[in-house]
Each structure stands twice: as structure tokens, then as C-alpha cells.
Amino acid sequence: MKKPIGLVLLVLLFSGIATAAGDRVILTFYGNYLNLAENNFTGQASQSKVFFEAKAAVAISGNIYLWASHGYFPLRDSWTGWNSKNSFDADISMKRTLAKRVIAGGCGFFAGYFEEKQIAIRTEVGICSISNDIESTISKIDTNERLRSESAKQSGIGVRGNLAFTYGLYKNIFAEASMGYMYASDKIDDVRSNLGGFHLALGLGIQL
């Protein structure tokens, strides 16, 4: 249920864009630096990841606008272990891929202009849907024979906030620097994890 709810955010926003004739539409593409919180379910320590994200926004009244964004990236790790108690050296390898998807949307307020040599400030609050699709494989080190595969999923709906500063580069094209935080938790086997974290972003946008 949680993933479809997140997708509905995008549908609602783009439906608004399609019917907002004459309103200002802004599209932005970001490179994000995300400081992920420790994952208590998988045991992954707090770490940082760079990923790409796209955002669309449409003005609805004065300086108030609706926005929605989408980002996706994988996290990969591996380690060795023991399958046999009689083995002195590690005899199995474990590889894991965690595919993270972030969908968010909400309301924002801007002050300034998205025009050449002009500065604007954007503040945004909204909800976010974060999911982790986890795939793990365990194989023998000596033969690379796959012993078994495991899969799991984490997902949660929470809140997200952003603060951004833009500078007009050329006509209706602008650069943007932003920072924010997103929190969405999931609980599996009485273990709760924060799927979000603090993020910094640099982006390039256009006002249509």
C-alpha cells in the first residue's frame, strides 16, 4: 500500500500541471549527497551516497506552489563468512544489493525571481515515501556455487523538508543549491529503522 500512495503524489502533481494553463512550471534535476542513517534491520552503518533526483513544481497561488520529486539508487555491499565449522578460512561470500526509491511531494513557497542574474529562495515541506528492496545471495568462495538467495523489503511514509537558494544563469535557466532532511521509518521484527537522512543537493532547473 505504501508504494502506490507515493506514486499518487506524482499523479496528482502532474495532473495539476496539465490543467494549470498559464501558471508557472519549474523542472529541476539534482545531484544529491545523502547522509543515510544507520539501518538497524540490515546492520548497515550510517553512510553517504550520491544519487540523482528529478523534481517538478507548479505555482497555484501567488508564491505558493505544489511540488513532487523522484529519486532512485542502489547500495551494494559484500562480506565473507563461514558455512562449515570445520573450515579455518571463510568459505562463503555474501553479496547484498539494497535498491532505494524516494518519492516525495508537498507545498512550497518562493521569494525572488527565477530569471537571469536574479536570486530566489525556496522552502518546501511535504510527505515522502521511501522503500528499500533488498536482495542477498550467498555463494561458496571456492566454486562460486550459489547456495541460496534471500529478499526483503522496507518501506515507510514520513516527512521531508527542503531549503533552497537559486541563481538565474541564462534567461529562464537557473542553478540551485539546497539542503534538507527526510524521515520515514519501518519496523520489522520489532526493529525500527530510519530510511531517510540529511541531504545536500546541487541542481539545474528551468522555468517554463
PyMOL commands that set and color helices and strands:
alter all, ss='L'
color gray80, all
select helices_A, chain A and resi 2-19
alter helices_A, ss='H'
color red, helices_A
select strands_A, chain A and resi 25-36+47-61+64-81+92-112+119-140+146-170+173-183+185-188+191-194+197-207
alter strands_A, ss='S'
color yellow, strands_A
deselect
rebuild
show_as cartoon
